[in-house]
Amino acid sequence: MSHTLGVRQAQKQKTRQALLDAALELLEGQSLSSLGLREVTRAVGVAPTAFYRHFRSTADLGVALVEEALGSLHPMIRTTVTATGDSEERIARAVALIAGHVDAHPAHVRFVTRERHGGVRPVREAIREQLARFAGEVGEALAEDPVSLGWSEDDRLMLAQLYVDQMLATASLFLEVLEAETDPRGQERERERVTRLATRQLRLIGIGRRHWLDGPAEDGRTAP
């Protein structure tokens, strides 16, 4: 009996993943709000009623896609702000990690960047919750860095949110290059341009971070 249950559970998980994969592929050319469950089930080759054994709605499927797209990024996010190496090494590592993730998971990046401000509220909220978790984890990592000595928790969180937003913006730029440039040489030139831009932007954030407490305390900031 346990073997039969295991086989059924494995098949159920396989069908669920097939629905997620099909939806992600269909979303390459449309938003989640326009996606119909019949499109998804037709792509997988199952009856529409089978959809409801796995998801309550397309919005519920979208939330599962958010978890799949962003859930595995937490270790990478912390790595980008670890205190290991000097500032230039850390920036180079962050940009390279973002570019690599876009290359490996373009469909997930496209989905998140499109649906972050899309028309399906539960999905927007799921993305916002995941990004808030990222910001919290980055804030914890920043607290371990001597550069953050004297910073208030609110200021560390503000900086963390700035880093997370910048990472998303950089991922979006790399995705645009991947999708717009078909010529390898042109794509390489554009990737180098995005890399330089992202590096300068992160460098600017770093400069501001080092001098944040130089002036008089304002808006509740902690003076040195």
C-alpha positions, -999 to 999 in steps of 0.1 A, spaced: 0 0 0 28 24 9 45 17 -24 12 26 -43 8 58 -23 44 67 -31 39 62 -68 7 82 -68 24 110 -49 53 111 -73 29 112 -103 9 140 -86 41 160 -81 52 153 -117 18 166 -130 20 197 -107 55 205 -120 44 200 -156 16 225 -150 41 250 -136 65 245 -165 38 248 -191 24 280 -175 59 295 -174 64 288 -211 30 302 -220 38 334 -200 67 342 -222 43 361 -245 15 372 -221 8 383 -185 -7 360 -159 -40 379 -159 -46 368 -194 -36 332 -189 -64 306 -189 -62 273 -171 -74 255 -202 -44 268 -220 -22 253 -193 -39 220 -191 -40 216 -229 -3 222 -230 3 194 -204 -23 171 -219 -46 167 -189 -83 175 -183 -91 210 -170 -106 194 -139 -71 180 -131 -58 215 -126 -78 219 -94 -62 189 -78 -30 211 -77 -41 248 -77 -72 266 -67 -68 292 -95 -44 306 -120 -35 332 -92 -26 303 -69 -5 288 -97 12 322 -100 20 323 -63 36 289 -67 57 302 -96 69 331 -74 80 306 -48 98 286 -75 114 317 -91 125 335 -59 127 309 -32 161 295 -43 176 330 -45 180 336 -8 216 321 -6 227 341 -37 213 373 -23 233 369 9 264 361 -11 262 394 -29 266 414 3 289 392 23 319 410 38 343 387 20 367 406 -2 371 443 -8 343 465 -22 353 461 -59 355 423 -55 321 422 -39 305 443 -66 320 422 -94 308 390 -76 273 405 -73 270 415 -109 284 382 -121 260 362 -100 230 382 -113 241 378 -149 246 341 -144 212 337 -128 195 355 -157 213 332 -182 202 301 -163 166 312 -155 154 338 -180 118 327 -179 117 330 -141 133 365 -142 109 376 -169 79 364 -149 89 382 -117 98 415 -134 66 415 -153 43 404 -125 59 425 -98 35 453 -108 10 432 -127 -27 428 -124 -29 397 -102 -29 409 -66 -20 376 -48 10 373 -71 21 409 -65 18 403 -27 38 371 -29 66 388 -48 65 417 -23 67 392 6 97 374 -10 115 407 -16 109 418 19 125 385 31 154 393 9 158 427 23 156 413 59 184 388 51 205 414 34 200 437 64 212 409 87 243 405 65 250 442 65 248 443 103 278 420 104 299 443 83 320 468 102 310 495 77 275 494 93 288 502 128 265 529 142 237 524 118 202 520 131 181 490 121 158 511 100 187 525 81 202 491 75 168 479 62 165 509 39 200 501 25 191 465 21 159 474 2 180 496 -21 204 467 -28 175 443 -36 159 468 -59 192 474 -77 197 437 -81 162 433 -97 169 463 -120 202 448 -131 186 414 -137 160 431 -159 187 448 -179 205 416 -185 173 399 -195 166 427 -221 200 421 -236 194 383 -237 160 388 -255 169 417 -278 203 409 -291 206 378 -314 241 386 -327 267 371 -303 291 401 -307 263 426 -302 250 407 -272 285 406 -256 289 444 -261 255 450 -245 263 427 -216 296 446 -210 276 479 -211 251 466 -185 280 452 -164 297 486 -164 265 504 -155 255 480 -127 291 482 -113 290 520 -112 256 520 -97 266 496 -69 298 516 -64 277 548 -60 256 530 -34 287 519 -16 302 554 -15 269 567 -1 269 539 25 304 548 37 295 584 42 259 581 55 268 590 91 293 617 82 268 646 86 244 656 113 216 632 122 184 636 103 151 617 101 160 596 131 195 586 119 220 577 145 249 601 146 284 588 149 
